[in-house]
Amino acid sequence: MADLTVTITESVTLNNKNHGATNVETISSVTQVDHRIMTATTAEHSIVLFDSTIAAGQFVDGSVKYLRVTNLDASEFATLRVLGNSEEYFVKLEAGDSFILGNSLMDANATGSQSASLANIDSIKADANSGTVQLEVFIAQ
């Protein structure tokens, strides 16, 4: 087992005053890491799957401690589609942007309900706005 250290730093100076911040999180008991760079095209395809068993590109529900998808492209955006429990939401990932999760739970609600009903994510899919984009996927369990 190992510890994963995640450091997020924002650096901005407005009116000669630093308004940046650095936050460090240590995620303990990491036993597996999946790290890959993949190509997303304009045809949507799965980049991460979740289920009750382990398989290629598939992770056991509740086992993910950290997940990051970064768009490595210099100009094009990608769209991530997060699906679970008959619900879904979309995330626009601009060039250079990252999408980060600290677990594999989600809820999406179009009715305006103020209560959350978190459930396991079933899959994360991606497609490129145009052409292809390189996505970096990093998952720690």
N, C-alpha and C positions, 0 to 999 in steps of 0.2 A: 504494500500500500504506500501511497505517496500523498503529499499535499500539493494542490494546484494553487498558485498565487496569481490572482487576477488584479491588475493595476489599471485603473482608468484615470487619465489625466486630462483636464481641460485647462487651456492656457489662453487667457484673453486679458488685454489691458484696455480699459476705457477711461478716458479723461485722466490719463497717467496713473490709474489705480488698477492693481491686479485683482481680477475677479475670478481667477482660476481656482481649481480644486483638484486634489488627488485623493482617490479612494482606493483602498487596498482590501481585498477579501481573500482569505485563505480557506480553501475548500479541502477538507481533510478526507482521508480514507478513499482516495481515488485509486481504483484498481485497473481501469482500462481507459485508453484514449483512442479515439478515431480521428484522424486528421487527414484531410484530402483536399485537393483542388480539382474542381470539375467544371465542365463546360455546360452552360445553360443556353439553349436555343430558343427560338420563338415558339416551339412546341413544348407545352408544359410537361414536366416529368417529376417524379418523386426524387427528393434528395435525402430524406430521412423518413423511416417508417418506425412505428411503435406497435408492439403487440405483446402477448403473454409469453412469447418464446424468442430466443435469439436466432437471427438469420443474417445473411449478408445485407448490410445496410439497414438492418432492423434492430431496434433496441427494446429491451423488456420495459414495460410500463413501470414508471416510478423509479427507474434506475439512473436516469440522467441527472447529474448534479450541475452541469454547465453545458450550454450549447451556444455556439456563435456561428453565424453565417456572414461573411464579408464579401462585398462586391469588389473585386479587384480591377474592374474595368476603369478606364480613365475618363469615359464620357457617357456611356450608356447605362440605363437603369435596368434592374430586374424586379420582378414581382414575386413575392413569396405568398403562398396560399397555405394557411395553417388550418387543418381540418381535424375535427373531433366531435364525436357524439352527435352527428347530424347537424353540426354547426361549423361555420368557417369564418375566418377573417383574412384580410389581405394586407400586406405590408409592401410599400414601395421602397426599394433599396437603391438609392441613388449611387452613382459611381463613388467608390471609396467608403460607403456607409456600411455599418455592421448592425446586425439584429442579434440580440443576446437574450437568452432565457436561463434562469437558474433552476428550472425544473421542466417537467413535461405535462403541465396542466394548463387548461384554457377554458374560457367560456366566451361565447359571442351571443348577443341578444339584440334583435332588431325591434323588439316590442317596447323597449324603454324601461324594462323592469330594473329596479335598483338592487336586487339581490343577485349574487353570483352563485352559480351552480358549477363549480370547477369539476372538470372531468379530464381524463387522459387525452392527450393529443394522439390522433391516429396516424397522421402523416404531415410532412411539410413538403410542398411542391414548389418548383420554380420555373419561371420562363423569362427570357430576355425580351426587352422592348423591341429591339431590332438586331438582326445578326446574331452574334454570340457574345456572352460575357463569361468571364472566369469567376467562379465562386469558390471561396475557401470555406470549408466546413470543419469545425473543431468541436468535438463532443467528449466530455469527460464523464465517466461513470464511477 
